[in-house]
C-alpha cells in the first residue's frame, strides 16, 4: 500500500528536488515516490501553494492558522523572524515592555564573568 504524504512532506520533497542536481527519475527512486506524483505535486504547489498539496479529504486548517497570509514572501518573513528570535533566546535575551510601553530586550540571567 502506498504511503500518503502530508502537505508539509510534499513541500519538503519539492524543495529538495528543485535544489538537487538529480533527474526526476533518480530523485524519485531515492525517495520512493513516482515521477507522476512528483510532477503532480509540483503543479499543485505552483497553483495553490501548500493548500494545493492537501488531499481533498484532509483538514489543511490544522497546518496553517486562520488569518495567516499564505504567500511565499510571508513564509520567508516568518522564517526570518523565528531565526532572529531563536538567536536572541540562545543568548538569553527576552522581550519585555518597559514603563513607556515600548519593547526592550533584557538578559534572562547575568553574563558570567569567569
N, C-alpha and C positions, 0 to 999 in steps of 0.2 A: 504494500500500500504506500502511496506517495506521501511525502511529508508536506504539511501545509505550513508555509512561512507566514509570519505576521508582517504587517506593512513595514515595520522598522527593519526587520531582517532583509526584506526585499530591497529597501532603500540602501542598506549597507552593501548588499551584493552589487547593486547597480553602480554605486560609487567606487567600489573596489574594481569592478570590471573597467570602468572608464579610466581609472588611474593605472591599470595594468597594461603591459605591453603584449599581452597574450591575445590570441584569436578567440572569438566567441566559443568555438568548439573546445579549445584547450581549457578555457576558463570554466565552461560548463562541466566538463569531465572532472576537473579538480574539485568542484563544489557540489557535485551530484545533482545537477539540475539539467533540464533540457534547453536546447537553444531556443526552441519556440517559446518556452516560459520566459526566458531572459528577454527576448525581443518584445514579448507582450508586456512584461513589466516595465521595460524602458519606455514603451509607447504610452502606457497608462500613467507613468510618472511624469512624463513630459506634458501630458494633457491635464492631469489633475493633481499633481504633487503627491504627497503621501496619502491623501484621501483617495486618490485614484487607484492606489495599490490595495486598498481594503477589499476584502471579499464582500459580496452583496449581502450575505447573511451575518456579517460581523458588526461589532459596535466600534466605530472609529472614535467615538467620544471618549472612550477610556484612554486613548493615547494622547489626544490633543484637547486641552481645556477649552471651554466656551469663551468666546471673545478674543481669542488669540489670532493675531494676524498670521496667515499661513503662506507668506511669500518667502522666497529663498533669502532675501535681504533681512527679513525679520529673524529668521533662523540664525543667520550669521551674527546679527547684533546680540541675540540672546546667548549664543556661544561665547562671544567676546565678554559680555557682562559676567557670565559664570566663571570664565577663566580669571578675570580680574578679582572677583570675589574669592575664588579659590586661593589665589596668591596672597590676598590680604589675610585670609584665615591661616595660611601656612605661617605667616609672620606674626600671628597672634594679634591681629587688629580686629576691632568690631566697630560697627556704626552705632552712634548714639546721637540723640537730639540734645543740643546744648540749650541754655536758658533763652536764647534768641529764637529758638525753633528751627535752627539750621543743623544739618547733619555734620558730624565730625567723626574722625577716626581716632579711636583710643586703643591703647595696648591692653590686652586682657591680663597679661602678667608682666611684671617688670623684667627688663633685659638683664641677663646675668652679667656680672662684672668680672667673672673668672677668666 
